[in-house]
Amino acid sequence: MKIIVTGGAGFIGSCFVRMALRERWAEHVINLDKLTYAGNPDNLRAIGEDARYRFAQIDICDSEAVGRLFEAESPDAIIHFAAESHVDRSIHSPAPVIQTNFNGTFTLLEAARRNRIARFVHVSTDEVYGSIEPPHEADENFPLRASSPYSASKAGSDLLALSYYTTYKLNVSVTRASNNYGPYQFPEKLIPLMISNALEDKPLPVYGDGQQIRDWLYVEDHCRAIQSVLEKGRPGEVYNVGGNRSLPNLEVVERILQATGKPESLITRVTDRPGHDRRYALTNAKLTRETGWEPKVSFEQGLLATVDWYRNNHSWVQRVKSGEYRRFYELNYANRSE
């Protein structure tokens, strides 16, 4: 199989590319990535010389470039990770989120339709379901109640992808995953931000009371789920992917401090995010029933492995936390009340 992975230099996409080659899920992998702030070639340095791997620096909104690549490569499948994925960035500046997540997905779907690509997996998020009151969990038929420009853009792109199955019979499946964590994650999301700040004895900014609940999914488990959907998922269907481990954000931060040996005095409360969803919760039952997938890595194992990776890759962290990252950090945390 030859696959094109969009956003393959990002956190989840690069993990999928590495695993696809290591586990021989594909004979050839083409990584289509624009290399924005979160796309990092260092994430793929270990496979850079692999003859089965090719990198193409392309914006998914560039219909001509995308079309030329699809026509030249004739891939068997598209795995679509590329997205502006940070909620806070979507609040500060929603235009890039809409452009990339919705219009970019449209560009890819059109190219796949014109080139008769056999398989298309669209990777989405549990945030499209919005905040869910306990004890309920979202299944794939749960109403979409997006709360941020980011989640709204993903909900729209989900529906667009599914419409291409209904209207054009494009073999599309959609996955909706809970919060991912693991090595190589850009340190603006909760876990890598808190780990990197703790290791540097810097304040750990926690939104509001810190009692927002999230389900945590180790990134390699997520990639295995996507591969299961690629192989066994039914066209036109949605599949939830979760780690079966829900925790309040504050408890996650406290566990990180324990794992790094740092004091809880580093926790700093900051003004809460506008429209911050209180609780995400979803069920994997459909995915497990149809493909046999289940998460393998416990949160305790995954968190320790992630802390060890950030501790042992200080130079990677320092490179990605320079320049534009520092500007956004100041905007989002230091000056949040403004």
GURO-300665 format. One line per 5 residues: number of its first residue (from 0); their letters; for each residue x, y, z of C-alpha. Coordinates in steps of 0.02 Angstrom, whole numbers, padded with zeros to 5 digits. Example, Ala and Ser with C-alpha at 12.3 -4.5 7.8 and 13.67 -1.06 7.14 Angstrom:
0	AS	00615/-00225/00390 | 00684/-00053/00357 .
//
This chain:
0	MKIIV	00000/00000/00000 | 00055/00178/-00038 | -00018/00311/00076 | -00014/00500/00085 | -00014/00568/00263 .
5	TGGAG	-00062/00751/00279 | 00015/00843/00425 | 00144/00705/00441 | 00272/00820/00524 | 00155/00862/00667 .
10	FIGSC	00138/00770/00831 | 00011/00634/00789 | 00048/00629/00603 | 00235/00601/00629 | 00198/00461/00752 .
15	FVRMA	00087/00379/00622 | 00222/00396/00487 | 00355/00320/00600 | 00240/00177/00651 | 00179/00146/00473 .
20	LRERW	00358/00114/00417 | 00412/00022/00574 | 00259/-00092/00579 | 00253/-00107/00389 | 00076/-00040/00376 .
25	AEHVI	00127/00033/00207 | 00261/00004/00077 | 00276/00190/00037 | 00230/00343/00140 | 00219/00519/00068 .
30	NLDKL	00212/00655/00200 | 00117/00809/00141 | 00150/00951/00264 | 00157/01141/00253 | 00279/01150/00401 .
35	TYAGN	00188/01279/00505 | 00243/01315/00684 | 00188/01141/00741 | 00263/01044/00594 | 00438/00991/00640 .
40	PDNLR	00557/00895/00524 | 00653/00841/00679 | 00505/00729/00722 | 00552/00621/00571 | 00740/00629/00576 .
45	AIGED	00752/00443/00618 | 00670/00395/00452 | 00733/00535/00343 | 00845/00420/00241 | 00718/00278/00225 .
50	ARYRF	00689/00243/00040 | 00507/00208/00077 | 00479/00386/00138 | 00455/00548/00042 | 00420/00724/00104 .
55	AQIDI	00319/00852/00004 | 00305/01028/00075 | 00131/01078/00018 | -00012/01180/00092 | -00170/01073/00092 .
60	CDSEA	-00265/01228/00034 | -00162/01235/-00126 | -00276/01138/-00242 | -00155/01136/-00389 | -00008/01070/-00288 .
65	VGRLF	-00117/00941/-00199 | -00190/00884/-00365 | -00019/00865/-00445 | 00043/00761/-00299 | -00109/00647/-00298 .
70	EAESP	-00098/00622/-00486 | 00089/00588/-00483 | 00087/00468/-00336 | -00080/00377/-00363 | -00092/00330/-00178 .
75	DAIIH	-00203/00192/-00113 | -00258/00295/00038 | -00256/00467/00117 | -00237/00486/00306 | -00287/00665/00343 .
80	FAAES	-00210/00736/00504 | -00165/00912/00445 | -00255/01043/00549 | -00240/01198/00653 | -00273/01104/00814 .
85	HVDRS	-00252/01222/00962 | -00411/01293/01038 | -00326/01446/01113 | -00250/01494/00945 | -00422/01476/00864 .
90	IHSPA	-00493/01596/00994 | -00357/01726/00966 | -00361/01709/00776 | -00501/01602/00701 | -00469/01636/00516 .
95	PVIQT	-00321/01514/00493 | -00421/01377/00580 | -00568/01392/00461 | -00454/01404/00310 | -00349/01251/00351 .
100	NFNGT	-00473/01138/00437 | -00624/01164/00325 | -00560/01231/00159 | -00405/01121/00166 | -00511/00967/00195 .
105	FTLLE	-00620/01017/00047 | -00464/01030/-00063 | -00407/00856/-00012 | -00579/00777/-00036 | -00595/00853/-00209 .
110	AARRN	-00423/00790/-00259 | -00464/00617/-00191 | -00628/00616/-00288 | -00549/00672/-00452 | -00407/00546/-00436 .
115	RIARF	-00520/00405/-00376 | -00422/00372/-00217 | -00480/00208/-00144 | -00478/00256/00041 | -00488/00417/00143 .
120	VHVST	-00475/00425/00334 | -00518/00595/00406 | -00445/00620/00581 | -00552/00727/00697 | -00582/00761/00881 .
125	DEVYG	-00702/00726/01024 | -00717/00914/01047 | -00851/00917/00912 | -00971/00843/01042 | -00944/00989/01160 .
130	SIEPP	-00960/00980/01348 | -01052/00826/01410 | -01140/00812/01578 | -01096/00659/01683 | -01128/00515/01679 .
135	HEADE	-01161/00524/01491 | -01033/00476/01359 | -01041/00522/01175 | -01062/00385/01048 | -01045/00419/00863 .
140	NFPLR	-01227/00475/00849 | -01214/00603/00989 | -01264/00781/00936 | -01123/00896/00880 | -01110/01047/00996 .
145	ASSPY	-00945/01130/00952 | -00896/01270/01071 | -00741/01350/00992 | -00690/01403/00817 | -00574/01252/00817 .
150	SASKA	-00705/01123/00862 | -00832/01204/00745 | -00709/01194/00601 | -00679/01010/00638 | -00866/00973/00651 .
155	GSDLL	-00892/01058/00483 | -00750/00962/00402 | -00818/00798/00475 | -00987/00829/00395 | -00906/00881/00232 .
160	ALSYY	-00803/00721/00227 | -00956/00614/00262 | -01053/00705/00126 | -00923/00648/00000 | -00968/00469/00042 .
165	TTYKL	-01155/00500/00028 | -01146/00605/-00130 | -00994/00539/-00223 | -00968/00367/-00143 | -00791/00415/-00092 .
170	NVSVT	-00733/00283/00033 | -00720/00400/00183 | -00714/00358/00369 | -00701/00485/00510 | -00612/00458/00676 .
175	RASNN	-00642/00566/00830 | -00508/00550/00963 | -00492/00613/01141 | -00342/00710/01207 | -00178/00639/01142 .
180	YGPYQ	-00011/00646/01232 | 00162/00573/01208 | 00336/00613/01139 | 00361/00751/01010 | 00203/00848/01057 .
185	FPEKL	00220/01035/01031 | 00226/01110/01207 | 00071/01218/01199 | -00049/01076/01243 | -00076/01034/01427 .
190	IPLMI	00039/00886/01459 | 00195/00940/01362 | 00177/01119/01422 | 00169/01065/01603 | 00311/00940/01585 .
195	SNALE	00428/01062/01499 | 00389/01202/01622 | 00410/01087/01772 | 00579/01025/01711 | 00634/01207/01696 .
200	DKPLP	00560/01256/01866 | 00441/01378/01782 | 00260/01414/01833 | 00129/01289/01775 | -00021/01392/01714 .
205	VYGDG	-00187/01306/01755 | -00350/01375/01685 | -00481/01422/01814 | -00511/01291/01948 | -00426/01154/01847 .
210	QQIRD	-00575/01037/01861 | -00606/01021/01674 | -00612/00834/01635 | -00527/00756/01485 | -00502/00578/01424 .
215	WLYVE	-00318/00540/01391 | -00255/00435/01245 | -00073/00388/01216 | -00024/00439/01040 | 00035/00266/00983 .
220	DHCRA	-00132/00192/01036 | -00218/00325/00931 | -00111/00282/00780 | -00152/00098/00799 | -00336/00144/00802 .
225	IQSVL	-00321/00242/00641 | -00234/00096/00559 | -00376/-00017/00617 | -00503/00100/00537 | -00399/00108/00378 .
230	EKGRP	-00402/-00083/00366 | -00571/-00127/00439 | -00677/00030/00453 | -00836/00044/00352 | -00855/00186/00227 .
235	GEVYN	-00966/00328/00281 | -00947/00286/00465 | -00880/00381/00616 | -00770/00296/00747 | -00733/00367/00920 .
240	VGGNR	-00558/00336/00990 | -00526/00359/01176 | -00402/00304/01307 | -00533/00253/01437 | -00450/00366/01566 .
245	SLPNL	-00538/00527/01616 | -00454/00645/01739 | -00472/00827/01794 | -00337/00939/01721 | -00274/00986/01894 .
250	EVVER	-00246/00803/01940 | -00148/00779/01778 | -00038/00928/01825 | -00012/00859/02001 | 00040/00690/01930 .
255	ILQAT	00165/00777/01816 | 00240/00867/01966 | 00255/00701/02056 | 00339/00619/01906 | 00462/00763/01886 .
260	GKPES	00496/00781/02073 | 00440/00962/02075 | 00336/01054/02208 | 00152/01096/02188 | 00197/01276/02225 .
265	LITRV	00239/01291/02040 | 00053/01284/01998 | -00011/01456/01947 | -00196/01492/01917 | -00236/01595/01762 .
270	TDRPG	-00398/01665/01693 | -00502/01527/01616 | -00519/01504/01428 | -00676/01585/01353 | -00811/01452/01324 .
275	HDRRY	-00703/01318/01405 | -00791/01149/01393 | -00808/01068/01564 | -00806/00883/01521 | -00768/00777/01369 .
280	ALTNA	-00820/00595/01371 | -00841/00466/01234 | -00859/00279/01210 | -00749/00166/01102 | -00876/00026/01095 .
285	KLTRE	-00908/00036/00908 | -00724/00038/00861 | -00684/-00109/00975 | -00834/-00208/00914 | -00796/-00183/00729 .
290	TGWEP	-00605/-00188/00726 | -00548/-00266/00890 | -00445/-00112/00937 | -00419/-00068/01119 | -00295/00051/01203 .
295	KVSFE	-00139/-00039/01263 | -00044/00096/01358 | -00110/00146/01530 | -00106/00330/01577 | 00024/00294/01713 .
300	QGLLA	00139/00206/01589 | 00114/00335/01454 | 00141/00484/01567 | 00305/00416/01637 | 00366/00375/01461 .
305	TVDWY	00320/00550/01405 | 00407/00634/01552 | 00564/00531/01519 | 00562/00580/01335 | 00551/00767/01372 .
310	RNNHS	00685/00751/01506 | 00802/00664/01382 | 00765/00779/01234 | 00798/00950/01307 | 00874/01017/01146 .
315	WVQRV	00717/00972/01045 | 00609/01063/01173 | 00718/01218/01172 | 00716/01229/00982 | 00526/01222/00971 .
320	KSGEY	00501/01342/01118 | 00597/01482/01034 | 00533/01624/00925 | 00347/01617/00883 | 00308/01500/01027 .
325	RRFYE	00369/01627/01154 | 00261/01763/01077 | 00105/01655/01089 | 00147/01599/01267 | 00156/01779/01325 .
330	LNYAN	-00007/01820/01236 | -00102/01671/01304 | -00038/01655/01483 | 00063/01803/01544 | -00064/01929/01479 .
335	RSE	-00221/01822/01486 | -00323/01944/01589 | -00301/02073/01450 .
//
